[in-house]
Amino acid sequence: MERYVRENIASFHNKRLESINKIKLEQILKRKNPYLFKAKNIIAAPDLVKTLLDAHLSSQEETIFGDFLEGLAIHINKTVFSGDKSAAEGIDLEFNSDGVRYIVAIKSGPNWGNSSQIQKMKDCFNKAKRILRTSNSKMNIIAVNGCCYGVDSQPDKGEYRKLCGQSFWEFMSGDESLYTQIIEPLGHEARERNEEFLERYAQIITKFTCSFAEKFCDDGKIDWERLVVFNSGNKKSICV
């Protein structure tokens, strides 16, 4: 496990840096709610730009790191139980243990989706079960929603099981302490890679603040009406 983390954590840092290098001010201005930031009484352009950028990056990083943890979980399970990446829609992993065929959908944390998204996952579970049972109608299949962190006090959801945090990592590996062992190797080269990221982050903040002030400020004051028109108006007359 430690070797896999050390060899693959670089992909997280690389994608994180790639994400910030690709970002455009126009993107985050269109995707975020200007009314919310006005209601929070953000009056300085640098503060608004930093808040917008941080919100965007946080969402991006959660997705990127979620993909890394999914890969780690599949690697560990394959090593212990010979599990494989699933070809079924919405299913990340399949493996056998004690006469049971487990189909697993992996998410980052326990509060990952709304009711429609959860229903879609259940539909994918049911479809995968039907396909698997075409070759063996008596196959014992258990669907699992695995979450890499957090806790769920009621894992039995009827149609599937929801295992979070320690329960998930133990289920994937058979090791009840694995969830704490993962944390240490994640710091491999973290300081060096974070310094590189923060240097680029500072450059982006400066660049975006200058551009924002030019397009959406009058004498240093945010023109909220102009910003709302750009974000929500039918005709985008301002180019960033």
Rosetta blueprint (number, residue, H / E / L):
1 M L
2 E H
3 R H
4 Y H
5 V H
6 R H
7 E H
8 N H
9 I H
10 A H
11 S H
12 F H
13 H H
14 N H
15 K H
16 R H
17 L H
18 E H
19 S H
20 I H
21 N H
22 K H
23 I L
24 K L
25 L H
26 E H
27 Q H
28 I H
29 L H
30 K H
31 R H
32 K L
33 N L
34 P H
35 Y H
36 L H
37 F H
38 K H
39 A H
40 K L
41 N L
42 I L
43 I L
44 A L
45 A H
46 P H
47 D H
48 L H
49 V H
50 K H
51 T H
52 L H
53 L H
54 D H
55 A H
56 H H
57 L H
58 S H
59 S H
60 Q H
61 E H
62 E H
63 T H
64 I H
65 F H
66 G H
67 D H
68 F H
69 L H
70 E H
71 G H
72 L H
73 A H
74 I H
75 H H
76 I H
77 N H
78 K H
79 T H
80 V H
81 F H
82 S L
83 G L
84 D E
85 K E
86 S L
87 A L
88 A L
89 E L
90 G L
91 I L
92 D L
93 L E
94 E E
95 F E
96 N E
97 S E
98 D L
99 G L
100 V E
101 R E
102 Y E
103 I E
104 V E
105 A E
106 I E
107 K E
108 S L
109 G L
110 P L
111 N L
112 W L
113 G L
114 N L
115 S H
116 S H
117 Q H
118 I H
119 Q H
120 K H
121 M H
122 K H
123 D H
124 C H
125 F H
126 N H
127 K H
128 A H
129 K H
130 R H
131 I H
132 L H
133 R H
134 T L
135 S L
136 N L
137 S L
138 K L
139 M L
140 N L
141 I E
142 I E
143 A E
144 V E
145 N E
146 G E
147 C E
148 C L
149 Y L
150 G L
151 V L
152 D L
153 S L
154 Q L
155 P L
156 D E
157 K L
158 G L
159 E L
160 Y L
161 R E
162 K E
163 L E
164 C E
165 G L
166 Q H
167 S H
168 F H
169 W H
170 E H
171 F H
172 M H
173 S H
174 G L
175 D L
176 E L
177 S L
178 L H
179 Y H
180 T H
181 Q H
182 I L
183 I L
184 E L
185 P H
186 L H
187 G H
188 H L
189 E L
190 A H
191 R H
192 E H
193 R H
194 N H
195 E H
196 E H
197 F H
198 L H
199 E H
200 R H
201 Y H
202 A H
203 Q H
204 I H
205 I H
206 T H
207 K H
208 F H
209 T H
210 C H
211 S H
212 F H
213 A H
214 E H
215 K H
216 F H
217 C E
218 D E
219 D L
220 G L
221 K E
222 I E
223 D L
224 W H
225 E H
226 R H
227 L H
228 V H
229 V H
230 F H
231 N H
232 S H
233 G L
234 N L
235 K L
236 K L
237 S L
238 I L
239 C L
240 V L
